[in-house]
Amino acid sequence: MGNAALRSRYDAVMMPTYAPSIPLVRGEGCRVWDDDGKVYLDLIAGIAVSALGHNHPAIVEAVSAQVSRIAHSSNLFFNEPAVALAERIVGLLGGDARVFFTNSGTEANEAAFKLVRRHAGADRPYVVAAERGFHGRTMGALALTGKASIREPFGPFSANVVFVPYGDVDALKNAVNEGAAAVFLEPALGEGGVIPAPTGYLKAARELCDATGAMLVLDEIQSGFGRTGEWFMHQAEGVKPDVITLAKGLGGGLPIGACVGLGEYGSTFARSDHGSTFGGNPVACAAALAVIDTIESQNLLANVATVGGRLRDGLADVGHPALAGVRGRGLWLALELSGVTSAAVERASRDNGFLVNAVQPDAIRIAPPLILGTAEADRFVAALPEILDLSLQASRES
């Protein structure tokens, strides 16, 4: 059919909430193809979702086997893949936790927000979240999202949320007291431009929550399941949250999320306090189990550290005037741009066979599959100077 014809059909029937560039029709490993047959190196992985790349045999086998047995059960019953997956997640978090499965990251944060309100009661009327933070687009998760341009058109919100500058310990101390129900934080701002928390920030948040009785909720929807070289990014800081939210890479391409309460917070919800028809779907859970098994069996955490370090070092050495720096950890990086727009860099990258994401006007997000190889990383590093040259030229002409 071709890209243009499929785009025409898309525009005729889809709500104009997105601005997609090209249709993707096939994938293999870290490569994807559009409907014109052009191949790309996928360095965004469905926004940090396709942890094992595309068409991975472990996921194909797990999903095919499960859907041939039973594809759905609802929350009126339970299924073994969901139980097994919850057991694995609890084990990865160190035990003493309980899981509520959702279909997405925003739903996981909705569940976490609801859990906080259930636990805190009326005596703790507000929560604290970070400016530039992102937790989702449904009304509860959006109330926590510190990006005014996407939040304010949908206000007012029923939630009382106090926003503080991300990474500012003093601002956090001023905002959190015995009236705060919880602090919601990402270990690194994802949609904010892949900005890791300053060293000691999460530990300071933990200590502040302990001192005031507020709950610490960590949103690891982008950073979890090996993205930074640890199972979860907070583990590198030696910090234990009260609640953690998960999604994206967990399902390796299938829709699944999780809200996990640790310790006493795993038992906050009582029967009928929350629910999801599709949460804990056996097919999605089977895929997630395959993701975790493969990360372990193929030692992909080590691959993330090795290839991610090589990619970051290579990019930092490019020495182009349009490249101001590189930040991030593992295979979750951002190119800091100067004198050129991220949209221009995204287009030039795509024209040259690489898929990246213009996450902020001055930042390009790179979040490839965890199976990315050194040769693939080196290809992008080698191509980047020409991509930046073309981007500068396009920016000047516009």
TALINRA-V372821 format. One record per backbone hydrogen bond with DSSP energy under -0.5 kcal/mol. NH is the residue of the N-H (numbers start at 1). CO is the residue of the C=O. E is the energy in kcal/mol with one decimal. If there is no record, write none. Layout:
((NH & CO & E) (NH & CO & E))
//
This chain:
((6 & 2 & -2.0) (7 & 3 & -2.4) (8 & 4 & -2.0) (9 & 5 & -1.7) (10 & 6 & -2.3) (11 & 7 & -2.7) (12 & 8 & -1.2) (13 & 9 & -0.9) (13 & 10 & -1.0) (14 & 10 & -2.4) (17 & 15 & -1.7) (18 & 15 & -0.6) (25 & 33 & -2.6) (26 & 33 & -1.2) (28 & 31 & -2.8) (29 & 54 & -2.5) (31 & 28 & -2.1) (32 & 40 & -2.0) (33 & 26 & -2.6) (34 & 38 & -2.1) (35 & 23 & -0.6) (37 & 34 & -1.6) (40 & 32 & -2.6) (41 & 353 & -2.7) (42 & 30 & -3.3) (42 & 40 & -0.7) (43 & 41 & -0.9) (43 & 355 & -1.7) (47 & 44 & -0.8) (48 & 44 & -2.5) (48 & 367 & -0.6) (49 & 45 & -2.5) (50 & 45 & -2.4) (51 & 49 & -2.5) (53 & 50 & -1.9) (54 & 29 & -2.3) (59 & 56 & -0.6) (60 & 56 & -2.5) (61 & 57 & -2.6) (62 & 58 & -2.0) (63 & 59 & -2.8) (64 & 60 & -2.3) (65 & 61 & -2.4) (66 & 62 & -2.1) (67 & 63 & -2.8) (68 & 64 & -1.2) (69 & 65 & -0.5) (69 & 66 & -1.3) (70 & 66 & -2.3) (77 & 74 & -0.9) (83 & 79 & -1.6) (84 & 80 & -3.0) (85 & 81 & -2.5) (86 & 82 & -2.5) (87 & 83 & -2.3) (88 & 84 & -1.9) (89 & 85 & -2.6) (90 & 86 & -2.6) (91 & 87 & -2.1) (92 & 88 & -2.4) (93 & 89 & -1.5) (94 & 91 & -1.2) (95 & 90 & -3.2) (98 & 261 & -2.4) (100 & 259 & -2.4) (102 & 257 & -2.7) (108 & 104 & -1.4) (109 & 105 & -2.2) (110 & 106 & -2.1) (111 & 107 & -2.4) (112 & 108 & -2.1) (113 & 109 & -2.6) (114 & 110 & -2.4) (115 & 111 & -2.5) (116 & 112 & -2.4) (117 & 113 & -2.2) (118 & 114 & -2.3) (119 & 115 & -2.2) (120 & 116 & -2.9) (121 & 117 & -1.8) (124 & 121 & -1.0) (126 & 179 & -1.4) (127 & 160 & -2.1) (128 & 182 & -2.5) (129 & 162 & -2.4) (130 & 184 & -0.5) (131 & 164 & -3.0) (132 & 146 & -3.1) (133 & 130 & -1.8) (142 & 138 & -3.4) (143 & 139 & -1.4) (144 & 140 & -0.7) (144 & 141 & -0.7) (145 & 142 & -1.0) (146 & 130 & -0.5) (146 & 133 & -0.9) (147 & 145 & -0.6) (148 & 146 & -0.6) (150 & 147 & -1.3) (151 & 147 & -1.6) (152 & 148 & -2.5) (154 & 151 & -1.9) (155 & 152 & -1.4) (161 & 159 & -0.8) (162 & 127 & -2.8) (163 & 161 & -0.5) (164 & 129 & -2.0) (168 & 165 & -1.6) (169 & 167 & -0.9) (172 & 168 & -1.8) (173 & 169 & -2.5) (174 & 170 & -2.0) (175 & 171 & -1.2) (176 & 172 & -2.1) (177 & 175 & -0.6) (180 & 177 & -2.1) (181 & 126 & -3.6) (182 & 126 & -0.6) (183 & 215 & -2.8) (184 & 128 & -3.0) (185 & 183 & -0.6) (185 & 217 & -2.4) (187 & 219 & -0.5) (189 & 195 & -2.5) (193 & 190 & -1.8) (194 & 189 & -0.9) (194 & 190 & -1.2) (195 & 189 & -1.7) (196 & 194 & -0.6) (197 & 187 & -2.3) (201 & 198 & -2.4) (204 & 200 & -2.2) (205 & 201 & -2.2) (206 & 202 & -2.4) (207 & 203 & -2.4) (208 & 204 & -2.2) (209 & 205 & -2.4) (210 & 206 & -2.4) (211 & 207 & -2.0) (212 & 208 & -1.7) (213 & 209 & -2.2) (214 & 209 & -0.6) (215 & 181 & -2.2) (217 & 183 & -3.0) (217 & 215 & -0.6) (218 & 216 & -0.5) (218 & 243 & -2.5) (219 & 185 & -2.8) (219 & 217 & -0.5) (220 & 218 & -0.9) (220 & 245 & -2.1) (224 & 220 & -1.9) (225 & 231 & -2.0) (226 & 230 & -1.2) (226 & 231 & -0.9) (227 & 224 & -0.7) (228 & 223 & -0.6) (228 & 230 & -0.6) (229 & 226 & -1.3) (235 & 232 & -1.4) (236 & 233 & -1.1) (237 & 234 & -1.1) (238 & 235 & -0.8) (239 & 234 & -1.6) (241 & 239 & -0.5) (242 & 216 & -2.6) (243 & 216 & -1.8) (244 & 260 & -2.2) (245 & 218 & -2.2) (246 & 258 & -2.8) (249 & 48 & -0.6) (249 & 221 & -0.5) (250 & 247 & -2.4) (251 & 248 & -1.3) (252 & 248 & -0.5) (252 & 249 & -0.6) (253 & 248 & -0.5) (253 & 254 & -0.6) (254 & 251 & -1.3) (256 & 254 & -0.5) (257 & 102 & -2.0) (258 & 246 & -2.6) (259 & 100 & -2.8) (260 & 244 & -2.8) (260 & 258 & -0.5) (261 & 98 & -2.3) (261 & 259 & -0.5) (262 & 242 & -3.0) (262 & 260 & -0.5) (263 & 96 & -3.1) (265 & 262 & -1.7) (266 & 263 & -1.8) (267 & 264 & -1.6) (268 & 265 & -0.9) (273 & 270 & -2.2) (280 & 102 & -0.5) (281 & 278 & -1.5) (283 & 71 & -0.7) (285 & 281 & -2.5) (286 & 282 & -2.0) (287 & 283 & -2.1) (288 & 284 & -2.2) (289 & 285 & -2.4) (290 & 286 & -1.9) (291 & 287 & -2.1) (292 & 288 & -2.4) (293 & 289 & -2.8) (294 & 290 & -2.3) (295 & 291 & -2.6) (296 & 292 & -2.1) (297 & 293 & -3.1) (298 & 294 & -2.5) (299 & 296 & -1.2) (300 & 295 & -2.1) (301 & 295 & -0.6) (302 & 299 & -0.5) (303 & 299 & -1.3) (304 & 300 & -2.7) (305 & 301 & -2.0) (306 & 302 & -2.7) (307 & 303 & -2.9) (308 & 303 & -0.6) (308 & 304 & -1.9) (309 & 305 & -1.8) (310 & 306 & -2.1) (311 & 307 & -2.9) (312 & 308 & -2.7) (313 & 309 & -2.5) (314 & 310 & -2.5) (315 & 311 & -2.5) (316 & 312 & -2.5) (317 & 313 & -1.3) (318 & 315 & -1.5) (323 & 320 & -1.8) (324 & 322 & -0.7) (324 & 336 & -2.7) (325 & 336 & -1.2) (327 & 334 & -2.1) (329 & 332 & -1.7) (331 & 227 & -1.7) (332 & 329 & -0.8) (333 & 366 & -2.6) (334 & 327 & -2.4) (335 & 364 & -2.4) (336 & 325 & -3.1) (336 & 334 & -0.6) (337 & 335 & -0.6) (337 & 362 & -2.7) (338 & 322 & -2.0) (342 & 361 & -2.0) (345 & 341 & -1.7) (346 & 342 & -2.8) (347 & 343 & -2.2) (348 & 344 & -2.5) (349 & 345 & -2.5) (350 & 346 & -2.2) (351 & 347 & -2.6) (352 & 348 & -1.2) (353 & 350 & -1.8) (354 & 349 & -2.6) (355 & 41 & -2.5) (356 & 354 & -0.6) (357 & 365 & -1.8) (359 & 357 & -1.8) (360 & 363 & -1.7) (363 & 360 & -1.9) (364 & 335 & -1.8) (365 & 357 & -3.6) (366 & 333 & -3.0) (367 & 43 & -2.5) (369 & 42 & -0.6) (370 & 51 & -2.1) (372 & 369 & -1.8) (377 & 373 & -2.3) (378 & 374 & -2.7) (379 & 375 & -1.7) (380 & 376 & -1.5) (381 & 377 & -2.0) (382 & 378 & -2.6) (383 & 379 & -1.6) (384 & 380 & -1.7) (385 & 381 & -0.6) (387 & 383 & -2.0) (388 & 384 & -2.9) (389 & 385 & -2.2) (390 & 386 & -2.6) (391 & 387 & -2.0) (392 & 388 & -2.5) (393 & 389 & -2.2) (394 & 390 & -2.4) (395 & 391 & -2.6) (396 & 392 & -2.2) (397 & 393 & -2.1) (398 & 394 & -1.6))
//
